[in-house]
Amino acid sequence: MTMTYGTDEGFNEPGTPGFTNPFQYENLLSPPYRRFAKNRRAGLANATLEWEPTQNDILFAHRNVYTSRFQAPSTRNPRLLAAFHPGGGQSYESSDVPMSIRRATGVILDSTGKAIASPGDLSRGPLGAMSSAAGLVSVNLGTGRSNDIFAQWLTMSDADVTTVTQHVARVTDANNWIGLSRQAATNLRVTRNVAGTPATERDITIPTTTPATGNAFGLRLSGTTAQVFLNGVKLDDWTLNAAAQALTGTLMGVVLPAGTHVYSPISYFEAWSTTPVLGV
């Protein structure tokens, strides 16, 4: 008997119209998904992950976060606030012929049922989504959800440095947020943007062995403090600048730069409450 990872556990069989496996183009055993799973654990624990998750840990967690059948509050983890799978929602014109879906802002939903807002139409294809315009692609985490959150993103470009996408949280609009971007092979920058004036909040040195892309960036925000995580490692912990502390937006997502890089795939992104829930 042969089991194909990513197409079992109740998903339709490949090669049929209406195929619903949300991960049909993805090898969930590849290193980026391991980094993403490790970073989630580290960010929620507020500490470097000191152990390696098993492949089952990675597969089970990814499906539970990014499969729409877990949208209902009764079935999803109560700490999960949002989770956007950019390449999800693919349909088939006929057997084995994938069809990209182009939708206007607010039509595409994340795995918790929240609407994704974008500056233009979003086109979803294998492994990613692309916006027809530069700007903010976001999801609203809900009332009061600017604090006590862990947000993370999985990069999907040819190279993180080339795209200079901002991975943002505490977002009010495109001019007010705090976010992460990779400025150089060994530099991860935290930027605060207040009233349209970006300023460096933190420059963090990262290992020379950090892959060019396929990295998990994480930002934990708790009151006046912030922590940054990369691939399961806690990199930094500091008291936010007063201007960053004053940000109260409840959106998170990515800011796509103007120019050709707008066509780079949009990252996975997700957000969690850092407030423990009994039994979870």
C-alpha positions as CSV (number, residue, x, y, z in Angstrom):
1,M,0.0,0.0,0.0
2,T,1.4,3.4,-0.9
3,M,0.4,6.5,1.0
4,T,1.1,9.9,-0.6
5,Y,1.7,12.6,2.0
6,G,-0.6,15.6,1.5
7,T,-3.3,13.6,-0.3
8,D,-4.5,11.3,2.5
9,E,-6.7,11.8,5.6
10,G,-10.0,12.3,3.8
11,F,-9.0,14.5,0.9
12,N,-10.3,13.5,-2.5
13,E,-8.2,11.4,-4.7
14,P,-5.9,13.2,-7.2
15,G,-7.0,13.3,-10.9
16,T,-10.7,14.0,-10.4
17,P,-12.7,17.2,-11.1
18,G,-13.3,19.1,-8.0
19,F,-10.2,17.8,-6.3
20,T,-10.1,19.5,-2.9
21,N,-6.7,18.7,-1.4
22,P,-5.5,22.2,-0.5
23,F,-1.8,21.1,-0.7
24,Q,-1.8,19.3,-4.0
25,Y,1.3,21.3,-5.2
26,E,3.2,21.2,-2.0
27,N,5.7,18.7,-0.5
28,L,4.9,19.1,3.2
29,L,8.0,17.1,4.0
30,S,10.3,19.8,2.5
31,P,12.5,22.1,4.8
32,P,10.3,25.3,4.5
33,Y,7.3,23.6,6.2
34,R,9.5,22.2,8.9
35,R,10.9,25.7,9.6
36,F,7.3,27.1,9.6
37,A,6.2,24.4,12.1
38,K,9.2,25.0,14.4
39,N,8.7,28.7,14.3
40,R,5.1,28.4,15.3
41,R,6.0,26.4,18.3
42,A,8.9,28.7,19.3
43,G,6.8,31.9,18.9
44,L,3.9,30.6,21.0
45,A,6.3,29.4,23.7
46,N,8.4,32.6,23.4
47,A,11.6,30.6,23.4
48,T,13.9,28.9,20.9
49,L,12.6,25.4,20.0
50,E,15.0,23.0,21.5
51,W,13.7,19.8,19.9
52,E,12.9,18.7,16.4
53,P,9.3,18.1,15.5
54,T,8.5,14.8,13.8
55,Q,7.1,14.6,10.3
56,N,3.7,13.7,11.7
57,D,3.9,16.9,13.9
58,I,4.5,19.0,10.8
59,L,1.8,17.4,8.6
60,F,-0.8,17.3,11.3
61,A,-0.2,21.0,12.3
62,H,-0.2,22.3,8.8
63,R,-3.4,20.6,7.9
64,N,-5.1,21.7,11.0
65,V,-4.2,25.3,10.4
66,Y,-4.7,25.6,6.7
67,T,-7.6,23.3,5.8
68,S,-10.9,25.0,5.5
69,R,-12.8,22.1,7.2
70,F,-11.4,23.5,10.4
71,Q,-12.9,26.9,9.9
72,A,-15.7,26.4,12.5
73,P,-14.9,27.7,16.0
74,S,-15.9,24.3,17.4
75,T,-13.1,22.5,15.4
76,R,-10.2,24.9,15.1
77,N,-7.6,25.7,17.7
78,P,-9.1,28.6,19.8
79,R,-5.8,30.5,19.8
80,L,-5.7,30.6,15.9
81,L,-6.8,34.1,14.8
82,A,-6.1,33.9,11.0
83,A,-4.2,31.7,8.5
84,F,-3.9,32.5,4.8
85,H,-2.7,29.8,2.4
86,P,-2.1,31.8,-0.8
87,G,-2.1,28.8,-3.2
88,G,-5.2,27.2,-1.6
89,G,-8.5,27.2,-3.3
90,Q,-7.3,25.8,-6.6
91,S,-10.0,24.2,-8.7
92,Y,-9.8,22.0,-11.8
93,E,-11.3,22.7,-15.2
94,S,-11.0,19.0,-15.9
95,S,-9.1,16.0,-14.6
96,D,-5.5,17.1,-13.8
97,V,-5.9,20.6,-15.4
98,P,-5.5,23.2,-12.7
99,M,-7.3,26.6,-13.1
100,S,-6.0,29.8,-11.5
101,I,-8.7,31.7,-9.6
102,R,-8.7,35.5,-9.9
103,R,-10.8,37.3,-7.3
104,A,-11.5,40.8,-6.1
105,T,-10.5,42.0,-2.7
106,G,-12.6,40.6,0.1
107,V,-13.8,37.5,-1.8
108,I,-11.0,35.1,-1.0
109,L,-11.1,33.8,2.6
110,D,-8.4,32.5,4.9
111,S,-8.8,29.1,6.6
112,T,-10.8,30.6,9.5
113,G,-13.3,32.2,7.2
114,K,-12.0,35.8,7.4
115,A,-11.8,37.9,4.2
116,I,-8.5,38.8,2.6
117,A,-8.2,42.5,1.6
118,S,-5.9,43.4,-1.2
119,P,-5.1,46.5,-3.3
120,G,-6.2,44.8,-6.5
121,D,-7.4,41.4,-7.7
122,L,-5.6,38.3,-6.3
123,S,-4.7,35.5,-8.7
124,R,-4.1,32.2,-7.0
125,G,-1.9,29.7,-8.7
126,P,0.2,26.7,-7.7
127,L,2.1,27.5,-4.4
128,G,1.2,31.1,-4.3
129,A,-1.0,34.1,-5.0
130,M,-0.1,37.3,-6.9
131,S,-1.7,40.8,-6.6
132,S,-2.5,43.0,-9.6
133,A,-1.3,46.0,-7.6
134,A,1.3,46.9,-5.1
135,G,0.3,47.6,-1.5
136,L,-1.2,46.0,1.6
137,V,-2.6,42.4,1.5
138,S,-4.2,41.8,4.9
139,V,-6.6,40.0,7.2
140,N,-8.4,41.6,10.2
141,L,-7.7,39.6,13.4
142,G,-10.6,41.0,15.2
143,T,-11.4,43.6,17.9
144,G,-8.5,44.2,20.3
145,R,-6.2,41.9,18.5
146,S,-3.3,44.3,18.1
147,N,-1.6,43.0,21.3
148,D,-0.6,39.6,22.7
149,I,-0.2,38.0,19.3
150,F,2.3,35.9,17.4
151,A,2.3,36.5,13.7
152,Q,4.5,34.6,11.2
153,W,5.1,34.3,7.5
154,L,6.7,31.8,5.2
155,T,8.7,33.4,2.4
156,M,8.1,32.2,-1.1
157,S,10.1,34.4,-3.4
158,D,13.2,33.6,-5.5
159,A,15.1,35.4,-2.8
160,D,13.9,37.2,0.3
161,V,16.4,40.1,-0.2
162,T,15.3,40.7,-3.8
163,T,11.6,41.2,-3.1
164,V,12.0,43.3,0.1
165,T,8.4,42.5,1.0
166,Q,7.3,43.9,4.4
167,H,5.7,41.2,6.7
168,V,3.5,43.4,8.9
169,A,1.4,43.3,12.1
170,R,-0.5,45.9,14.2
171,V,-1.6,47.3,10.9
172,T,-4.2,50.1,10.6
173,D,-3.5,50.8,6.9
174,A,-0.6,50.8,4.4
175,N,0.9,53.7,6.3
176,N,0.8,52.4,9.9
177,W,2.3,49.1,10.9
178,I,5.3,47.3,12.4
179,G,7.0,44.7,10.2
180,L,9.9,42.5,9.2
181,S,11.9,42.4,6.0
182,R,15.2,40.9,5.0
183,Q,17.5,43.6,3.9
184,A,20.6,41.5,3.3
185,A,21.8,37.9,3.5
186,T,22.7,38.4,7.2
187,N,20.2,41.2,8.2
188,L,16.6,41.0,9.3
189,R,15.1,44.5,9.9
190,V,12.2,45.5,12.1
191,T,10.6,48.6,10.7
192,R,7.8,50.8,12.3
193,N,5.8,52.8,9.9
194,V,3.8,55.6,11.7
195,A,1.7,58.0,9.6
196,G,3.6,57.0,6.4
197,T,7.1,57.6,7.9
198,P,9.1,54.4,8.1
199,A,11.9,54.1,10.7
200,T,14.2,51.3,11.7
201,E,13.1,49.7,14.9
202,R,15.7,47.0,15.1
203,D,18.5,45.6,12.9
204,I,19.1,41.9,13.6
205,T,22.0,39.9,12.4
206,I,21.0,36.4,11.2
207,P,23.2,33.4,10.4
208,T,25.1,33.2,7.1
209,T,23.6,29.8,6.7
210,T,20.0,31.2,6.5
211,P,18.5,30.0,3.2
212,A,17.9,32.5,0.4
213,T,14.1,31.9,0.8
214,G,11.7,29.4,2.3
215,N,12.2,31.0,5.7
216,A,9.7,31.4,8.6
217,F,9.7,35.0,10.0
218,G,7.9,35.5,13.3
219,L,7.0,38.6,15.3
220,R,5.5,38.4,18.8
221,L,3.9,41.5,20.3
222,S,3.0,41.7,23.9
223,G,2.3,45.1,25.4
224,T,5.4,47.2,25.2
225,T,7.7,44.4,24.2
226,A,8.5,42.5,21.0
227,Q,10.3,39.3,20.0
228,V,11.6,38.1,16.6
229,F,11.8,34.5,15.6
230,L,13.5,32.9,12.6
231,N,13.0,29.2,11.7
232,G,12.4,28.2,15.3
233,V,15.1,30.4,16.9
234,K,14.3,33.4,19.1
235,L,16.6,36.1,17.8
236,D,15.8,39.2,19.7
237,D,13.7,40.6,22.6
238,W,13.4,44.3,23.3
239,T,11.2,47.2,24.5
240,L,9.4,48.8,21.6
241,N,9.9,52.4,20.7
242,A,7.1,54.6,22.0
243,A,5.8,55.2,18.5
244,A,5.6,51.4,17.8
245,Q,3.9,50.9,21.2
246,A,1.2,53.4,20.1
247,L,0.2,51.3,17.0
248,T,-3.1,49.7,17.6
249,G,-4.1,48.2,14.2
250,T,-5.7,44.8,14.2
251,L,-4.7,43.8,10.7
252,M,-1.7,41.6,9.6
253,G,-0.3,40.5,6.3
254,V,2.2,41.7,3.8
255,V,3.0,45.0,2.0
256,L,4.1,44.4,-1.6
257,P,6.6,46.9,-3.0
258,A,5.9,48.9,-6.1
259,G,7.5,47.7,-9.4
260,T,8.1,44.2,-10.8
261,H,8.3,42.6,-7.4
262,V,4.5,42.9,-7.0
263,Y,4.4,39.7,-9.0
264,S,6.3,37.7,-6.5
265,P,4.2,35.1,-4.7
266,I,2.5,36.3,-1.6
267,S,3.7,34.5,1.6
268,Y,1.8,32.2,3.8
269,F,0.8,34.1,6.9
270,E,-0.9,33.3,10.2
271,A,-1.6,34.9,13.6
272,W,-2.1,33.4,17.0
273,S,-3.2,34.6,20.4
274,T,-0.3,34.3,22.9
275,T,-2.8,34.1,25.7
276,P,-3.0,30.5,26.9
277,V,-6.3,28.6,26.7
278,L,-7.1,25.9,29.2
279,G,-6.4,22.5,27.7
280,V,-4.7,23.9,24.5
